[in-house]
């Protein structure tokens, strides 16, 4: 099975390419933006992650990449923006879960407030904006505990599976194998999945009623790493594309094979 490349996987690959090679060419900055900000082009499709900057009405940027919002853009906040009265509201991965209006989100940024978010951009327009919590800095006088290798990690039935600790970076696609807690493999290459891994499922893991796992279909339901692992540990067959950086999955996108 060689499915078409999923937008989320393209996004991760694009980030790797930018880090490795840098950007070339000059583009006009959007209205109100500095010269370092790249305008949201019609063919711009990627996932941005970091501090969101306000450029002008309906236009924002993360880092040096600008994007716009439309009436269809979904905003999930609740950590700083659109903060509920009873305090921050997040899922198990630290992502905001409160639906926030465009007006409230824009007003919050115009006040100079800081918002960290993941933005899924399609053709220069944000499909979704999800606020996330900044991971706490480790104490300098506290040593991280040594992690023991999960039972069975680094081996497949033939004993030739590449370890997740080998720093593999690249894209994989195929049926997932459950190696151990937080560790999986595709085609003999193992990798780790953490709370920061973005998982779009809904076909096999985190199933949704009526979802069709047909050829060419992709899951579009955010699935937490804990729920994904429960499905895999229970023996669920999962087919997905995965983008890996340094042995850890950046993103996982289920696709149909029926």
matplotlib code that plots the C-alpha trace (Angstrom):
import matplotlib.pyplot as plt

x = [0.0, 1.5, -1.2, -1.0, 1.0, -1.1, -1.0, 0.2, 3.1, 4.0, 4.0, 6.6, 8.7, 8.6, 9.9, 12.8, 13.7, 13.7, 15.9, 18.4, 18.6, 17.3, 15.0, 15.9, 14.1, 12.4, 8.7, 6.8, 5.8, 2.1, 0.5, 1.8, 4.5, 8.3, 10.5, 11.4, 7.8, 7.0, 3.6, 1.1, 1.2, -1.6, 0.4, 1.5, 0.5, 2.1, 1.8, 3.3, 4.0, 5.1, 4.1, 1.3, 1.9, -0.8, -0.1, -3.4, -7.2, -7.5, -3.8, -1.2, 2.2, 4.2, 7.9, 8.5, 5.5, 2.3, -1.2, -4.8, -8.0, -11.4, -14.8, -14.2, -11.0, -11.5, -9.8, -9.3, -7.9, -8.7, -5.1, -4.6, -7.0, -10.7, -9.7, -12.7, -13.7, -12.6, -9.1, -7.3, -9.1, -6.9, -6.9, -4.4, -1.7, -1.9, -3.9, -6.6, -10.2, -12.3, -13.8, -12.8, -14.3, -12.2, -13.2, -12.1, -8.9, -7.9, -8.8, -6.6, -3.6, -4.1, -3.7, -0.1, -0.8, 1.3, -0.3, 1.5, -0.4, -0.2, -1.6, -2.6, -2.4, -3.9, -3.1, -2.1, -5.3, -5.5, -7.8, -7.3, -5.5, -4.9, -3.4, -0.9, 0.9, 4.6, 6.5, 8.2, 11.9, 13.7, 15.4, 19.2, 20.0, 17.8, 19.1, 16.6, 16.1, 17.5, 14.9, 14.8, 14.2, 10.8, 10.6, 11.0, 12.2, 14.6, 13.6, 11.1, 10.3, 13.5, 15.6, 16.6, 14.4, 16.2, 16.1, 14.2, 17.4, 19.3, 18.2, 16.2, 14.8, 12.4, 8.9, 7.4, 4.1, 2.4, 1.0, 2.0, 3.6, 3.3, 6.8, 6.2, 5.0, 5.4, 7.3, 6.1, 7.6, 6.8, 8.7, 11.3, 12.1, 11.0, 10.3, 8.9, 5.5, 5.2, 2.5, 3.8, 3.2, 0.2, -2.0, -4.9, -7.0, -10.7, -10.5, -8.9, -7.7, -10.1, -12.8, -15.7, -19.1, -19.6, -15.9, -14.8, -11.4, -11.4, -8.4, -7.5, -9.3, -7.5, -8.4, -9.1, -9.8, -7.2, -6.2, -4.2, -1.1, -2.6, -5.8, -3.7, -1.5, -4.6, -5.8, -2.4, -1.9, -5.4, -4.2, -6.0, -4.6, -3.5, -2.2, -0.7, 2.0, 4.5, 7.0, 10.0, 12.7, 15.6, 13.8, 10.6, 7.4, 6.3, 3.0, 0.9, -1.8, -4.1, -5.1, -7.6, -6.6, -9.9]
y = [0.0, 3.3, 5.9, 9.6, 11.8, 13.2, 17.0, 16.4, 14.3, 16.9, 19.5, 17.6, 16.9, 20.6, 21.6, 19.1, 20.5, 24.1, 23.2, 21.3, 23.6, 27.1, 29.2, 31.0, 33.6, 36.8, 37.3, 40.4, 40.8, 41.0, 44.3, 45.3, 42.6, 43.0, 42.1, 38.8, 37.5, 35.3, 36.0, 33.2, 31.9, 30.1, 26.8, 27.1, 23.9, 23.1, 22.8, 25.7, 25.5, 28.3, 31.8, 33.4, 37.0, 39.5, 41.2, 42.8, 42.0, 38.3, 37.9, 36.3, 34.6, 31.9, 32.7, 34.0, 32.4, 34.4, 33.0, 34.2, 33.1, 32.4, 31.9, 28.2, 28.3, 26.3, 27.7, 25.6, 27.6, 27.8, 28.0, 31.8, 32.9, 32.3, 31.2, 29.7, 31.1, 27.8, 27.9, 26.4, 23.6, 21.1, 17.5, 14.8, 16.2, 19.8, 21.1, 23.7, 22.3, 25.4, 26.6, 30.3, 32.8, 34.7, 38.0, 36.9, 35.3, 38.4, 40.8, 38.7, 38.9, 42.7, 43.2, 41.9, 38.6, 35.5, 32.5, 29.3, 27.3, 24.7, 26.0, 23.7, 25.8, 24.9, 27.2, 30.0, 29.9, 28.3, 25.2, 25.0, 26.8, 24.8, 26.4, 24.3, 24.5, 25.2, 22.3, 23.2, 23.6, 20.8, 21.8, 22.2, 20.2, 17.3, 14.5, 12.8, 9.1, 6.5, 5.0, 1.2, -0.3, -1.8, -5.6, -6.7, -3.3, -3.4, -6.8, -8.1, -11.7, -11.9, -10.1, -7.4, -4.5, -1.1, 0.4, 3.6, 4.9, 5.0, 8.5, 7.6, 10.6, 10.2, 9.1, 5.6, 4.2, 0.8, -1.4, -0.4, -3.0, -2.5, -3.0, -1.9, 1.1, 4.2, 2.3, 1.1, -0.1, 0.1, -2.1, -3.1, 0.5, 1.3, 4.7, 6.4, 8.1, 10.8, 13.2, 15.7, 13.4, 14.7, 11.7, 11.9, 8.7, 7.8, 4.8, 2.2, 3.9, 6.4, 5.1, 7.3, 5.9, 5.9, 6.5, 4.6, 3.0, 2.8, 3.3, 6.9, 7.8, 9.4, 9.7, 13.3, 12.8, 14.0, 10.9, 11.1, 9.0, 7.1, 6.2, 5.3, 2.9, 1.3, 0.4, -0.9, -2.9, -4.5, -5.8, -3.3, -3.3, 0.3, 1.5, 4.9, 7.4, 8.6, 11.4, 10.6, 13.0, 11.6, 8.4, 10.1, 10.4, 14.0, 13.0, 9.9, 9.9, 6.9, 5.8, 3.3, 0.0, -1.7]
z = [0.0, -1.0, -0.1, -1.0, 1.3, 4.1, 4.7, 8.3, 7.1, 4.4, 7.2, 9.3, 6.2, 5.3, 8.7, 8.5, 5.1, 6.3, 9.3, 7.1, 4.1, 5.1, 3.0, -0.2, -2.3, -1.3, -0.7, 0.2, 3.8, 4.7, 5.7, 9.2, 9.3, 9.4, 6.5, 8.1, 7.9, 4.9, 3.4, 3.4, -0.1, -2.0, -1.9, 1.7, 3.5, 6.8, 10.6, 12.6, 16.3, 18.6, 19.7, 17.7, 16.7, 15.7, 12.3, 11.5, 11.3, 10.5, 9.9, 12.2, 12.2, 14.0, 13.8, 10.3, 8.6, 8.2, 7.8, 7.7, 9.3, 7.7, 9.2, 9.0, 11.2, 14.4, 17.5, 20.7, 23.6, 27.4, 28.7, 28.3, 25.6, 26.3, 29.9, 31.7, 35.1, 36.9, 35.4, 32.4, 30.5, 28.7, 27.5, 28.7, 26.3, 27.6, 24.6, 25.1, 24.6, 24.9, 21.6, 21.2, 18.8, 16.3, 17.9, 21.4, 20.2, 18.2, 21.0, 23.4, 21.1, 20.4, 24.2, 23.8, 25.5, 24.7, 23.1, 22.2, 19.6, 16.9, 13.6, 10.8, 7.6, 4.2, 1.3, 3.6, 5.7, 9.1, 9.4, 13.1, 15.9, 19.1, 22.2, 24.2, 27.5, 27.5, 29.0, 32.3, 32.3, 34.1, 37.4, 36.8, 39.9, 39.1, 37.0, 34.7, 35.6, 33.3, 31.1, 30.8, 27.4, 27.1, 26.9, 23.4, 22.1, 19.3, 18.0, 15.6, 14.8, 12.8, 15.4, 12.9, 14.0, 14.1, 17.6, 18.3, 19.9, 16.6, 15.8, 12.7, 10.9, 8.0, 6.9, 7.2, 6.1, 6.7, 9.4, 12.9, 15.3, 19.0, 20.5, 24.1, 26.1, 24.0, 21.3, 17.9, 14.6, 10.8, 8.4, 11.0, 12.0, 15.6, 17.0, 20.1, 20.6, 23.2, 24.5, 21.9, 19.0, 17.0, 16.1, 13.6, 13.8, 13.8, 11.4, 13.6, 16.8, 18.4, 16.0, 15.0, 14.1, 10.3, 9.5, 6.4, 6.3, 2.5, 0.2, 0.0, 3.2, 6.2, 9.8, 10.9, 14.6, 17.2, 19.2, 22.5, 22.7, 25.7, 23.7, 20.7, 22.8, 24.4, 20.9, 19.8, 23.0, 22.5, 19.1, 16.9, 13.3, 12.5, 9.1, 9.2, 7.9, 10.5, 10.4, 12.7, 13.9, 15.9, 16.7, 18.0, 16.0, 15.2, 13.6, 12.9, 10.2, 9.8, 6.3, 5.0, 3.3, 2.5]

ax = plt.figure().add_subplot(projection="3d")
ax.plot(x, y, z, "-o")
ax.set_aspect("equal")
plt.show()
